[in-house]
């Protein structure tokens, strides 16, 4: 008989969690780090699949700045402020940037 079937799982595995504010400071940083990478990955997928320009700016619980953008954050912010969809830096539209 297969030994792995009879052994008990060592981890809890993936499970659905309740979405609520994390109270413990150390847990906030860990949760932020894990979820930030997932958010940026999904944003990059959205850019590729839908051919959209995007900028995400996030501050961590430790007040560090993280951003993910395509073509780049400055171009997107300038176009937003000017109320246009024209981007000055057209050379970088093929690559997303993470700052």
C-alpha positions, 0 to 999 in steps of 0.5 A: 500500500502507498505510504503517502496515502496513510501519512497525515498532511503536514501543512494546512494547505490553501484555504479561504481566509476572511478578508479583514484588517491584519492587526499584528504589525509583523503579519501586515508586512508578510501579508503585504509582501505576498499579496503585492507580488500577486497584484503586480503579476495580475496587473502585468497579465492584464497589460499583455492580454488587454493591451492597456497602459497601467500604473499601480502605486503602493506604500508598504506598512514600512512606508516604502514605495512600490509601483508597477507600470506600463509604459512607465509611471511618469508617462501615465501620470503626465497623461492623466494630469493632462487629460490625454491618452498620448504617451511621450515615451513610446519606446518603452511601451513594450516593457513593463517597469517595476520601481 
